[in-house]
Amino acid sequence: LNPKMPRYHSADFLVSAAVAEFKGPVVHGVVRFAQVNMELARIEASFSGLSPGIHRWSINEYGDLTEGAASTGRMFNPSNGGISGE
């Protein structure tokens, strides 16, 4: 666990939460993560400034952008499903 991440205790499990905020010149967004229980996480995302149409976003292994998307690692895909919309 990240010691800087807020943690909340309940009788049955430890709840962790995190917020990622994105601020670009045009597109802005907030993604909220909350561990609901040991097997379930809630993820909420809100973006503004996107052009009309279909857009995709992903959760990747790393926050390293030194080589753009190439250095962010693999996409999180626990069920090995296809990409939505394809």
N, C-alpha and C positions, 0 to 999 in steps of 0.2 A: 504493500500500500504506500502511496505517496504521502509523506508526513504533512505536506501542505494542503492536501485535499480534506475538506471537512468530513468528519465521520460522525454518524449518529448511531447510538446503540438502542436496540430493542431487546426484549426478553429472549428472542430466538436467533437473531442474527445481527451482524454489523452492516449498516447501510452507508454506502459511500456515494458522494455526489460530485459532479464536476460540471463546469460551464466553459464552453469554448466560444469565443467571440471573434468574428471575422470582420475586418474593416478594410475594404479596398476603395479605389477611387470612385467606383460606381456601385458595386455589389457589397452588401452588408449582410451579416447573418449571425445567429446565435444558435448553438446546439447545446442542449441540456441532457446530461446523463444522470440517471439515478438507479442504484442497485435496489431492486424491490425485494428480492430474496436471493438465496444462494444460486438459483437457476434462472432468474429473470431480471433483466435490466430494462428500464424505460428510457427511450431516446426520443426527444422532441427537437425538431429543427424548424427554424423560421428564417427565410431569406427575403431580402428586398433588393430592388434594382436590377433584377434579371430581365432579359428580353423575353417577349412572349414565346411560348413553345415549351417543349419537354426538356427538362434539365435533370441530370443525375448528380449525386454526390456519394462519397464513400468514406468509410472509416478505414484508415490504413495503420500499419504497424508503427510507423515513426512520424514524428513531426519535423523531420529533416527536409528542408526545401533547398538545400545547397545545389542540387541538380534538378530542380523542379520536381515534377511528379515521380521521376525515376528514382529518387532517393527516399521516397515515403514508404517503401516496402510493399508487402502484399496487402490486398484488400481483405478486410474481415468478412468472412463468409462461412460461418460455422456449419451451415447445412449443405454447402457445396452446390447451392442453387444457381440458376442462370441469372443474368442481369435483368431486372424488371424492365419491361418494355421491349425486349428483343423477341 
